[in-house]
Amino acid sequence: MVEFISYSGRYPCLCFGTLVIKVDGKEYSLDGGLRSGGSVWFDDGWSEHVESGEWRGISCLPEELKQYEDEILRVVNDNVSYGCCGGCV
């Protein structure tokens, strides 16, 4: 059982923050980042384009939580605005 508590990532670095979750009643504070399914690209005139997408992974996931990764990602996608916010551009 995974429960979302909070996520501190905000523009201009939505993908980098502290994710706080509970897994089977134990609270975890995961510092690092989320891997975005979004992207940033540039057209021929060098104008940037930002596309949001579901979160695809968690960079800071400890080994003991790997078995819960799919459920953690579901909870993250239900509670955190999709990346990419484009703040790094």
C-alpha positions as CSV (number, residue, x, y, z in Angstrom):
1,M,0.0,0.0,0.0
2,V,1.5,3.3,-1.1
3,E,0.2,6.7,0.1
4,F,1.2,10.1,-1.3
5,I,2.1,12.6,1.3
6,S,3.8,15.5,-0.6
7,Y,6.2,16.5,-3.3
8,S,8.3,19.7,-3.2
9,G,9.4,20.0,-6.8
10,R,8.2,23.3,-8.3
11,Y,8.9,25.5,-11.4
12,P,11.6,26.0,-12.6
13,C,12.7,22.5,-11.5
14,L,9.4,20.5,-11.3
15,C,11.4,17.2,-11.8
16,F,13.7,17.8,-8.8
17,G,12.3,17.8,-5.3
18,T,11.6,15.7,-2.2
19,L,8.9,13.0,-2.6
20,V,7.3,12.0,0.7
21,I,5.3,8.8,0.7
22,K,4.2,6.0,3.0
23,V,4.7,2.4,2.0
24,D,3.0,-0.1,4.3
25,G,2.7,2.5,7.0
26,K,6.4,3.5,7.0
27,E,7.2,7.1,5.8
28,Y,9.9,7.7,3.3
29,S,11.4,11.0,2.2
30,L,13.1,10.6,-1.2
31,D,15.4,13.4,-2.3
32,G,16.3,13.5,-5.9
33,G,14.1,13.6,-8.9
34,L,11.3,12.3,-11.0
35,R,12.0,11.2,-14.6
36,S,9.5,13.0,-16.9
37,G,7.7,11.6,-19.9
38,G,7.5,15.1,-21.2
39,S,10.1,16.8,-23.4
40,V,11.5,20.1,-24.5
41,W,12.4,20.6,-28.2
42,F,13.4,23.5,-30.4
43,D,12.0,24.3,-33.8
44,D,14.0,25.7,-36.8
45,G,13.8,29.2,-35.4
46,W,15.1,28.0,-32.0
47,S,11.8,28.6,-30.3
48,E,11.3,26.2,-27.4
49,H,8.4,23.8,-27.2
50,V,7.5,22.2,-23.9
51,E,5.4,19.0,-23.8
52,S,4.2,17.5,-20.6
53,G,3.9,13.8,-20.0
54,E,3.3,11.3,-17.2
55,W,6.2,10.7,-14.8
56,R,8.1,7.6,-15.9
57,G,10.5,6.9,-13.1
58,I,12.0,7.9,-9.8
59,S,15.7,8.6,-9.8
60,C,16.1,8.3,-6.0
61,L,14.2,5.1,-5.4
62,P,16.0,2.9,-2.8
63,E,16.4,-0.8,-3.4
64,E,13.9,-1.7,-0.7
65,L,11.2,0.1,-2.6
66,K,11.9,-1.2,-6.1
67,Q,9.1,-3.8,-5.8
68,Y,6.6,-0.9,-5.3
69,E,7.8,1.2,-8.2
70,D,4.7,0.8,-10.4
71,E,2.4,1.7,-7.5
72,I,4.6,4.6,-6.4
73,L,4.5,6.0,-10.0
74,R,0.7,5.6,-10.1
75,V,0.4,7.6,-6.9
76,V,2.9,10.2,-8.1
77,N,1.0,10.6,-11.5
78,D,-2.3,11.0,-9.6
79,N,-0.9,13.7,-7.3
80,V,1.9,15.6,-9.1
81,S,1.4,17.8,-12.1
82,Y,2.9,16.1,-15.2
83,G,6.4,17.2,-16.3
84,C,8.1,18.6,-18.2
85,C,7.6,22.2,-17.0
86,G,10.3,23.6,-19.2
87,G,12.0,25.5,-16.4
88,C,15.4,24.1,-17.3
89,V,15.3,25.7,-20.7
